[in-house]
Amino acid sequence: MRAWSLRARLVMAVLGLAALGLVLSNVIGIALLRDHLMDRVDGQLQQLTRVSSVKAIQSLTQLPTGWNEVLRKRLAALPAVMIFGPDGTLRSSGSADSGPRPVVGDIEVDVNRTVPGTTGPSWRVRAVRMPDGGTMVFAQSLAELEQTQTAAAAIAVAVSLSVLLLLGLAASTVVRLGLRPLTRMESTAGHIARGDFARRVHAEDPHTEPGRLAIAMNVMLDRLQSEIAARTDSEARMRRFLADASHELRTPLTSVRGFAELHRRGGGDADEAMRRIEDEAARMGVLVNDLLTLAQLDEERPLDRRPVDLLEVAADTIRDARVRVPDRQVRLAGLDGRLTPVSVVGDEARLRQVAANLVGNALCHTPPEASITVKVGSAGRQGVLEISDTGPGIPAEHVPHLFDRLYRVGPGRSRADGGAGLGLAIVAAIVRAHGGRVELDTAPGEGTTFRVLLPGSEVTPSPL
């Protein structure tokens, strides 16, 4: 069975309540009308019994002259007047018109009651005691009352049906207008279900229920669209990462296999072939170690936290760089001009890796004449490690992707221009695990500055 729509249910609910209200009001109204008409009949009978003098009534067919005019008119207006003897036998009866008679039955004096008629409508009767012990019964037909009641009921039914019809049309129109925002939401939801996630629901008035629902739906859609975009972007990065990682591993493996085959055939210099195989193996080892480091950071393993002096870390990194590249200018300076120890709470090995990666990145991507400066200091309660160079800077289109894994500024995949593209990704992951952040200032022709901000010893770092 097909379920009714919300609009149909609302209209039917309104009509049901209205019909119930009309039925109750009509029943009560007709009952009150009947009671009112019955009271009028009872009043006429009671007034007649007070005005009539039973001592003067000898015959109902011939009224003596001089009777009270009111009594004459009352008796003439009554359809039936009956006189019963003391033994209950009917002595005589008279009426204004011949026709149906009431079935009196047991006689009760000075009591108004309703009795059936021989044919047709019911009668209202009242009996009074006569001086001789007999009883005089006045009867009034309720035909007019019942006709009035029937006519009133028919009118009430006709009016109620007309009211319900008009009310149904009005309720349908009002409900349709009231549900128009929901209808628009339904249409928008249909477009969204078909993949149009850019659609939004028009919120007319935030003070109404549909308006608040529309606002909530739009917030939900914004979050859903953001989650879908983030998931799509993550999947794209993962595919790119897998492709780049496969390429990075395939290149040294191809070299190792080639030199091994050359050595097996006895061609070329054996020592040179072994050296190249060793170099490529080392290259693969570095790449695998970097990937393992990122995997461990992604798992959010606990760090070996202890107080670390950033000045000592920076000085050791510069000494290592001068040993590896003695002809490059790498110097140490204070952030505010003074060299003072700056203590932070962190994993010393990881923080040394951050400094080494940033200095190595600067050495790799700047010309020989460019200078590199490592600064250490504090900003508020944060320790600051800053590595800046006077190189060519980084084009703006590459800046948003610098910390992506296996991303390199150079268009090719040759390692002559740098490493595998994991150094900055490792830096960002380590700093994030320490509750800090990495800032970048660069512009073409103006050099590059990487600024690492870490919580100081008095600041509790963010949990992993």
C-alpha positions as CSV (number, residue, x, y, z in Angstrom):
1,M,0.0,0.0,0.0
2,R,1.4,3.3,-1.0
3,A,2.1,5.7,1.9
4,W,0.5,9.1,1.9
5,S,2.6,12.1,1.3
6,L,3.3,14.6,4.1
7,R,1.1,17.2,2.4
8,A,-1.8,14.7,2.2
9,R,-1.4,13.7,5.8
10,L,-1.4,17.3,7.0
11,V,-4.5,18.2,5.0
12,M,-6.3,15.1,6.2
13,A,-5.3,15.9,9.8
14,V,-6.7,19.4,9.4
15,L,-9.9,18.1,7.9
16,G,-10.3,15.4,10.5
17,L,-9.9,17.8,13.4
18,A,-12.3,20.3,11.7
19,A,-14.9,17.6,11.0
20,L,-14.7,16.4,14.6
21,G,-15.1,20.0,15.8
22,L,-18.1,20.6,13.5
23,V,-19.8,17.3,14.5
24,L,-19.4,18.1,18.2
25,S,-20.6,21.7,17.7
26,N,-23.6,20.6,15.6
27,V,-24.6,17.9,18.0
28,I,-24.4,20.2,21.0
29,G,-26.2,23.0,19.1
30,I,-29.0,20.8,18.0
31,A,-29.4,19.4,21.5
32,L,-29.6,22.9,22.9
33,L,-32.1,23.9,20.3
34,R,-34.3,20.8,21.1
35,D,-34.1,21.6,24.8
36,H,-35.0,25.2,24.1
37,L,-38.0,24.2,21.9
38,M,-39.0,21.6,24.5
39,D,-38.9,24.3,27.2
40,R,-41.2,26.5,25.2
41,V,-43.7,23.6,24.8
42,D,-43.5,22.8,28.5
43,G,-44.1,26.5,29.3
44,Q,-47.2,26.6,27.2
45,L,-48.6,23.5,28.8
46,Q,-47.8,24.7,32.3
47,Q,-49.3,28.1,31.7
48,L,-52.4,26.5,30.3
49,T,-52.9,24.3,33.4
50,R,-52.6,27.4,35.6
51,V,-55.0,29.5,33.6
52,S,-57.6,26.7,33.1
53,S,-60.2,26.2,35.8
54,V,-61.1,22.6,35.9
55,K,-64.3,23.3,37.9
56,A,-65.7,25.2,34.9
57,I,-64.9,22.6,32.3
58,Q,-68.1,20.4,31.8
59,S,-67.6,19.5,28.1
60,L,-64.8,20.0,25.7
61,T,-67.2,20.3,22.7
62,Q,-69.3,23.2,24.0
63,L,-67.6,26.0,25.9
64,P,-69.9,28.3,28.0
65,T,-70.0,31.9,27.2
66,G,-67.9,34.1,29.4
67,W,-64.9,31.7,29.6
68,N,-61.6,33.2,29.9
69,E,-60.5,34.2,26.4
70,V,-57.0,33.0,27.1
71,L,-58.3,29.5,28.1
72,R,-60.4,29.3,25.0
73,K,-57.6,30.2,22.7
74,R,-55.2,27.8,24.5
75,L,-57.7,24.9,24.3
76,A,-58.4,25.6,20.6
77,A,-54.7,25.6,19.9
78,L,-54.1,22.2,21.5
79,P,-54.3,19.2,19.3
80,A,-55.7,17.0,22.1
81,V,-57.3,17.4,25.6
82,M,-58.5,14.3,27.4
83,I,-60.4,13.8,30.6
84,F,-60.1,10.7,32.6
85,G,-62.3,9.6,35.5
86,P,-61.1,8.6,39.0
87,D,-61.0,5.0,37.8
88,G,-58.7,6.0,34.9
89,T,-61.3,5.5,32.2
90,L,-61.4,8.1,29.4
91,R,-64.6,10.2,29.8
92,S,-64.2,12.4,26.9
93,S,-61.6,13.9,24.5
94,G,-61.5,16.9,22.2
95,S,-59.0,18.5,19.9
96,A,-58.6,21.4,17.6
97,D,-58.2,19.1,14.7
98,S,-59.0,15.5,14.2
99,G,-55.9,13.3,13.7
100,P,-53.4,11.3,15.6
101,R,-53.7,11.0,19.4
102,P,-51.1,10.6,22.1
103,V,-50.8,7.2,23.9
104,V,-51.0,8.5,27.5
105,G,-50.5,5.2,29.4
106,D,-49.8,5.7,33.1
107,I,-50.9,9.2,34.2
108,E,-48.6,11.3,36.3
109,V,-50.0,14.6,37.6
110,D,-48.1,17.9,37.2
111,V,-45.3,16.2,35.3
112,N,-44.3,17.1,31.7
113,R,-43.4,14.0,29.8
114,T,-43.0,12.8,26.2
115,V,-45.2,9.9,25.0
116,P,-45.6,8.3,21.6
117,G,-48.5,9.0,19.3
118,T,-50.9,6.6,17.7
119,T,-49.3,7.6,14.4
120,G,-46.7,10.2,13.4
121,P,-44.7,12.3,15.8
122,S,-44.3,12.1,19.6
123,W,-46.4,14.2,22.1
124,R,-45.7,16.3,25.1
125,V,-48.3,15.8,27.8
126,R,-49.1,17.3,31.3
127,A,-51.9,16.1,33.6
128,V,-53.8,18.1,36.3
129,R,-56.1,16.7,39.0
130,M,-59.8,17.5,38.7
131,P,-62.1,18.2,41.8
132,D,-64.0,15.0,41.3
133,G,-60.8,12.9,41.4
134,G,-60.5,12.7,37.7
135,T,-57.6,13.8,35.6
136,M,-57.4,16.3,32.8
137,V,-54.5,15.7,30.3
138,F,-53.2,18.5,28.0
139,A,-51.2,17.2,25.0
140,Q,-49.1,19.1,22.5
141,S,-47.7,17.5,19.3
142,L,-43.9,17.6,18.9
143,A,-44.2,17.5,15.1
144,E,-43.1,21.0,14.7
145,L,-40.2,20.5,17.1
146,E,-39.0,17.4,15.3
147,Q,-39.4,19.0,11.9
148,T,-37.3,22.0,13.2
149,Q,-34.7,19.6,14.6
150,T,-34.5,17.6,11.4
151,A,-34.2,20.8,9.3
152,A,-31.5,22.1,11.6
153,A,-29.6,18.9,11.3
154,A,-29.9,18.9,7.5
155,I,-28.7,22.5,7.4
156,A,-25.8,21.7,9.8
157,V,-24.7,18.8,7.6
158,A,-24.9,20.8,4.4
159,V,-23.0,23.8,6.0
160,S,-20.4,21.4,7.5
161,L,-19.8,19.7,4.2
162,S,-19.4,23.1,2.5
163,V,-17.1,24.3,5.3
164,L,-15.0,21.1,5.1
165,L,-14.7,21.5,1.3
166,L,-13.6,25.1,1.5
167,L,-11.3,24.3,4.4
168,G,-9.8,21.4,2.5
169,L,-9.0,23.6,-0.5
170,A,-7.6,26.3,1.8
171,A,-5.6,23.8,3.9
172,S,-4.2,22.2,0.7
173,T,-3.1,25.7,-0.5
174,V,-1.6,26.7,2.8
175,V,0.2,23.4,3.3
176,R,1.6,23.6,-0.2
177,L,2.9,27.0,0.4
178,G,4.2,26.0,3.8
179,L,6.0,23.0,2.4
180,R,7.5,24.8,-0.5
181,P,10.9,25.1,1.2
182,L,10.9,21.4,1.8
183,T,10.0,20.8,-1.8
184,R,13.0,22.9,-2.9
185,M,15.1,20.9,-0.4
186,E,13.9,17.7,-2.0
187,S,14.8,18.9,-5.4
188,T,18.2,20.0,-4.2
189,A,18.8,16.7,-2.5
190,G,17.9,14.9,-5.8
191,H,20.6,16.9,-7.6
192,I,23.1,16.2,-4.8
193,A,22.3,12.5,-5.0
194,R,23.1,12.6,-8.7
195,G,26.6,13.9,-7.9
196,D,26.1,17.7,-7.9
197,F,27.7,18.4,-4.6
198,A,28.0,22.1,-5.3
199,R,24.3,22.6,-4.9
200,R,23.1,24.4,-1.8
201,V,19.7,24.8,-0.2
202,H,18.2,28.3,-0.1
203,A,17.7,29.4,3.5
204,E,14.9,32.0,3.5
205,D,14.5,32.7,7.2
206,P,16.8,31.3,9.9
207,H,14.0,31.8,12.5
208,T,11.8,29.2,10.9
209,E,12.2,25.4,11.1
210,P,12.7,25.1,7.3
211,G,15.3,27.9,7.5
212,R,17.2,26.2,10.3
213,L,17.0,22.9,8.5
214,A,18.4,24.5,5.3
215,I,21.3,26.1,7.2
216,A,22.1,22.7,8.9
217,M,21.9,21.0,5.5
218,N,24.3,23.6,3.9
219,V,26.8,23.1,6.7
220,M,26.6,19.4,6.3
221,L,27.0,19.7,2.6
222,D,30.0,22.0,3.0
223,R,31.7,19.5,5.3
224,L,30.7,16.6,3.0
225,Q,32.2,18.4,0.0
226,S,35.3,19.3,1.9
227,E,35.7,15.6,3.0
228,I,35.1,14.4,-0.5
229,A,37.6,16.9,-1.9
230,A,40.1,16.0,0.8
231,R,39.6,12.3,0.1
232,T,40.0,12.8,-3.6
233,D,43.1,14.8,-3.1
234,S,44.5,12.2,-0.7
235,E,43.9,9.5,-3.2
236,A,45.6,11.5,-5.9
237,R,48.6,12.1,-3.6
238,M,48.7,8.5,-2.7
239,R,48.7,7.4,-6.4
240,R,51.4,10.0,-7.1
241,F,53.3,8.8,-4.1
242,L,53.2,5.2,-5.2
243,A,54.2,6.1,-8.7
244,D,57.1,8.2,-7.5
245,A,58.2,5.7,-4.9
246,S,58.1,2.9,-7.6
247,H,60.2,5.1,-9.9
248,E,62.7,6.0,-7.2
249,L,63.2,2.3,-6.3
250,R,63.1,1.1,-9.9
251,T,65.9,3.5,-11.0
252,P,68.6,2.2,-8.6
253,L,67.4,-1.4,-9.0
254,T,67.8,-1.0,-12.8
255,S,71.3,0.3,-12.3
256,V,72.3,-2.5,-9.9
257,R,71.0,-5.1,-12.2
258,G,72.7,-3.5,-15.2
259,F,76.1,-3.4,-13.5
260,A,75.7,-6.8,-12.1
261,E,75.0,-8.2,-15.5
262,L,78.0,-6.3,-17.0
263,H,80.2,-7.7,-14.3
264,R,78.9,-11.2,-14.9
265,R,79.8,-11.0,-18.6
266,G,83.3,-9.7,-17.7
267,G,82.8,-6.4,-19.4
268,G,84.0,-3.0,-18.0
269,D,86.0,-2.3,-14.9
270,A,85.0,-4.6,-12.0
271,D,85.9,-2.2,-9.3
272,E,83.9,0.6,-11.0
273,A,80.9,-1.8,-11.3
274,M,81.1,-2.7,-7.7
275,R,81.3,0.9,-6.6
276,R,78.3,1.8,-8.7
277,I,76.3,-1.1,-7.3
278,E,77.3,0.0,-3.8
279,D,76.2,3.6,-4.5
280,E,72.9,2.5,-5.9
281,A,72.3,0.2,-2.9
282,A,73.1,3.1,-0.5
283,R,70.7,5.3,-2.5
284,M,67.9,2.7,-2.1
285,G,68.8,2.4,1.6
286,V,68.3,6.1,2.1
287,L,65.0,6.1,0.3
288,V,63.7,3.1,2.2
289,N,64.9,4.7,5.5
290,D,63.1,7.9,4.7
291,L,59.9,6.0,3.8
292,L,60.2,4.1,7.0
293,T,60.6,7.3,9.0
294,L,57.4,8.7,7.4
295,A,55.6,5.5,8.1
296,Q,56.6,5.6,11.8
297,L,55.6,9.2,12.1
298,D,52.2,8.4,10.5
299,E,51.7,5.8,13.1
300,E,52.2,8.5,15.8
301,R,54.6,6.4,17.8
302,P,55.7,8.0,21.1
303,L,58.7,10.2,20.9
304,D,61.7,10.1,23.2
305,R,61.0,13.4,24.8
306,R,63.6,15.2,26.9
307,P,65.1,18.7,27.1
308,V,67.0,19.5,23.9
309,D,69.2,22.5,23.3
310,L,68.5,23.9,19.8
311,L,71.7,25.9,19.8
312,E,73.7,22.7,20.2
313,V,71.7,20.9,17.5
314,A,72.2,23.8,15.1
315,A,76.0,24.0,15.8
316,D,76.5,20.3,15.2
317,T,74.5,20.4,12.0
318,I,76.7,23.3,10.7
319,R,79.9,21.4,11.6
320,D,78.6,18.4,9.7
321,A,77.7,20.5,6.7
322,R,81.2,22.2,6.6
323,V,82.8,18.8,6.7
324,R,80.7,17.5,3.8
325,V,80.9,20.8,1.7
326,P,83.9,22.7,3.0
327,D,83.7,25.4,0.3
328,R,80.1,26.5,1.1
329,Q,79.4,29.4,3.4
330,V,77.3,28.2,6.3
331,R,77.2,30.2,9.5
332,L,75.4,30.3,12.9
333,A,73.7,33.3,14.3
334,G,71.2,34.3,17.0
335,L,67.7,35.1,16.2
336,D,68.0,38.4,18.0
337,G,71.7,38.9,17.4
338,R,72.8,36.9,20.5
339,L,73.7,33.2,20.7
340,T,72.0,31.8,23.7
341,P,70.9,28.3,24.5
342,V,67.3,27.6,23.7
343,S,65.7,24.5,25.4
344,V,62.7,22.7,24.1
345,V,61.2,19.4,25.0
346,G,61.4,16.9,22.2
347,D,63.1,13.9,20.6
348,E,66.7,15.0,20.0
349,A,67.4,12.5,17.2
350,R,64.3,13.7,15.3
351,L,65.1,17.3,15.8
352,R,68.7,16.8,14.5
353,Q,67.1,15.2,11.5
354,V,64.9,18.3,11.0
355,A,68.0,20.6,11.1
356,A,70.1,18.3,8.8
357,N,67.3,18.0,6.2
358,L,66.7,21.8,6.1
359,V,70.4,22.6,5.8
360,G,71.0,19.8,3.3
361,N,68.0,21.1,1.3
362,A,69.5,24.6,1.2
363,L,72.9,23.2,0.2
364,C,71.4,21.1,-2.6
365,H,69.1,23.8,-4.1
366,T,71.3,26.9,-4.0
367,P,74.3,27.9,-6.1
368,P,77.8,27.6,-4.6
369,E,78.1,31.3,-4.1
370,A,74.9,31.5,-2.0
371,S,75.3,31.8,1.7
372,I,73.3,29.8,4.3
373,T,72.5,31.1,7.8
374,V,71.2,29.0,10.7
375,K,69.5,31.1,13.5
376,V,68.4,30.0,16.9
377,G,66.3,31.9,19.3
378,S,62.9,32.1,21.0
379,A,59.6,33.8,20.3
380,G,57.5,34.0,23.3
381,R,57.4,30.5,24.8
382,Q,58.4,28.9,21.5
383,G,61.8,27.8,20.4
384,V,62.8,28.9,16.9
385,L,65.2,27.2,14.4
386,E,65.5,29.3,11.2
387,I,67.4,28.3,8.1
388,S,67.7,30.9,5.4
389,D,69.7,31.2,2.2
390,T,70.4,33.8,-0.4
391,G,69.6,31.5,-3.3
392,P,67.1,32.1,-6.2
393,G,64.0,31.4,-4.1
394,I,61.1,29.1,-5.0
395,P,58.4,29.9,-7.6
396,A,55.0,30.6,-6.1
397,E,53.3,27.7,-7.8
398,H,55.6,25.2,-6.0
399,V,55.2,26.6,-2.5
400,P,51.8,24.8,-1.7
401,H,53.4,21.4,-2.5
402,L,56.8,21.7,-1.0
403,F,55.9,19.5,2.0
404,D,54.2,16.8,-0.1
405,R,55.9,13.5,-0.2
406,L,58.2,12.8,-3.2
407,Y,57.6,16.3,-4.6
408,R,60.4,18.0,-6.3
409,V,60.5,21.5,-7.8
410,G,62.4,20.3,-10.8
411,P,60.2,19.0,-13.6
412,G,62.3,15.9,-14.2
413,R,63.0,12.9,-12.0
414,S,66.8,13.1,-12.1
415,R,68.5,13.1,-8.8
416,A,71.1,15.5,-10.1
417,D,68.9,18.4,-8.9
418,G,68.2,16.9,-5.4
419,G,67.0,14.0,-3.4
420,A,63.9,11.9,-3.6
421,G,61.6,14.7,-2.4
422,L,61.0,13.3,1.1
423,G,63.2,15.6,3.2
424,L,60.7,18.4,3.7
425,A,57.9,15.9,4.2
426,I,59.9,14.4,7.0
427,V,60.6,17.8,8.5
428,A,56.9,18.7,8.5
429,A,55.9,15.4,10.0
430,I,58.5,15.6,12.8
431,V,57.6,19.2,13.7
432,R,53.9,18.4,13.7
433,A,54.5,15.4,16.0
434,H,56.3,17.8,18.4
435,G,53.2,20.1,18.4
436,G,55.0,22.8,16.4
437,R,54.8,24.2,12.8
438,V,57.0,25.1,9.9
439,E,56.8,28.5,8.2
440,L,58.1,29.4,4.8
441,D,59.1,32.8,3.4
442,T,60.3,32.8,-0.1
443,A,60.1,34.7,-3.4
444,P,61.9,34.4,-6.7
445,G,65.3,36.1,-6.5
446,E,65.0,36.8,-2.7
447,G,66.1,33.5,-1.2
448,T,64.2,31.1,1.1
449,T,63.7,31.0,4.8
450,F,62.4,27.9,6.7
451,R,61.3,28.7,10.2
452,V,60.6,25.9,12.7
453,L,58.6,26.9,15.8
454,L,58.6,24.4,18.7
455,P,57.0,24.5,22.1
456,G,59.4,25.6,24.7
457,S,60.2,23.8,28.0
458,E,57.4,25.6,29.8
459,V,54.8,24.7,27.1
460,T,53.2,21.3,27.0
461,P,53.4,20.0,23.4
462,S,50.4,18.8,21.5
463,P,49.7,15.1,21.8
464,L,50.6,12.9,18.9
